[in-house]
Amino acid sequence: MNCPNCGGQELGVLDSRSLDEVVRRRRKCRACGARFTTYERIHLHDIFVTKKDGRREEFSRDKLCLGIRRACEKRPLPAGAIDKFVDNLEAEIYRVGRGEVSSSYIGDLVMEGLKKLDHIAYIRFASVYRTFADIGDLKQEVDSLAARGQMTPVNQLPLPSSELVNSLAGRKRT
């Protein structure tokens, strides 16, 4: 490992902490004195993802995280919720114990998790993953969420009632 500031290889570890599946280390370069943090993750074995078109590619946590972050963009989620969600997904994928998993298996895991985490992120992800043909398909998915009472995840505040919105709007005018 090299110092990100000067490229030196003489590094010292100031502090180490275990955070779930990750080890966080504070490091200091002996050459320039710069301090920085590294995160170390155990890499158990390579897992390959089989795509719908038959292609195979190595599992990428970063690619998974990017897709989930796009779906959750501008959503009121607690700090660290997405990283914890991705950690749990990755652990589940490795727990299967196979060297190869299908992209549909991973997609289904993401869909189930997002349904519990944030309903808007779920719909965003589903619109890409399930490739809705038209607005009717999207409406059907939203209606099925509403029918099951899954429109407000536990970590989100419910939308205000229309009476409250109207009363607040009336107060602003006076």
QUIKASUL-V367260 format. One record per residue. N is the residue number from 0. PSI is psi in radians with two decimals (999 if undefined). Layout:
N & PSI
N & PSI
This chain:
0 & 2.49
1 & 2.66
2 & 2.29
3 & -0.27
4 & -0.89
5 & -0.18
6 & 0.04
7 & 2.70
8 & -0.05
9 & 1.65
10 & 2.53
11 & 2.60
12 & 2.12
13 & -0.62
14 & 2.47
15 & 2.39
16 & 2.42
17 & 2.14
18 & 1.68
19 & -1.93
20 & 0.11
21 & 2.56
22 & 2.14
23 & 2.24
24 & 2.28
25 & 2.23
26 & 2.75
27 & 2.31
28 & 2.27
29 & -0.37
30 & -0.87
31 & -0.19
32 & 0.04
33 & 2.51
34 & 2.49
35 & 2.91
36 & 2.42
37 & 2.67
38 & 2.19
39 & 2.31
40 & 2.41
41 & 2.27
42 & 1.79
43 & -1.05
44 & 2.86
45 & 2.37
46 & 2.37
47 & 2.51
48 & 2.22
49 & 2.09
50 & 2.92
51 & -0.55
52 & 0.10
53 & -0.22
54 & 2.69
55 & 2.39
56 & 2.73
57 & 2.44
58 & 2.34
59 & 1.96
60 & -0.68
61 & -0.71
62 & -0.73
63 & -0.82
64 & -0.70
65 & -0.79
66 & -0.70
67 & -0.70
68 & -0.67
69 & -0.76
70 & -0.58
71 & 0.08
72 & 2.29
73 & 0.43
74 & 2.56
75 & 1.22
76 & 2.58
77 & 2.63
78 & 2.32
79 & -0.05
80 & -0.69
81 & -0.77
82 & -0.72
83 & -0.72
84 & -0.80
85 & -0.69
86 & -0.79
87 & -0.71
88 & -0.81
89 & -0.74
90 & -0.71
91 & -0.69
92 & -0.74
93 & -0.54
94 & -0.47
95 & -0.60
96 & 0.22
97 & 2.74
98 & -0.12
99 & 2.29
100 & 2.71
101 & 2.64
102 & -0.51
103 & -0.59
104 & -0.80
105 & -0.77
106 & -0.71
107 & -0.67
108 & -0.76
109 & -0.79
110 & -0.81
111 & -0.73
112 & -0.74
113 & -0.55
114 & -0.62
115 & -0.55
116 & -0.87
117 & 2.11
118 & -0.57
119 & -0.76
120 & -0.66
121 & -0.84
122 & -0.72
123 & -0.85
124 & -0.75
125 & -0.62
126 & -0.51
127 & -0.83
128 & -0.78
129 & -0.03
130 & 1.18
131 & 2.32
132 & -0.63
133 & -3.12
134 & -0.45
135 & -0.71
136 & -0.73
137 & -0.79
138 & -0.71
139 & -0.72
140 & -0.74
141 & -0.75
142 & -0.66
143 & -0.61
144 & -0.78
145 & -0.71
146 & -0.57
147 & 0.02
148 & 0.51
149 & 0.42
150 & -0.38
151 & 1.82
152 & 2.78
153 & -0.46
154 & 0.16
155 & 2.58
156 & 2.53
157 & 2.75
158 & 2.55
159 & 2.64
160 & 2.76
161 & -0.54
162 & -0.75
163 & -0.75
164 & -0.78
165 & -0.71
166 & -0.67
167 & -0.68
168 & -0.64
169 & -0.63
170 & -0.62
171 & -0.52
172 & -0.46
173 & 999
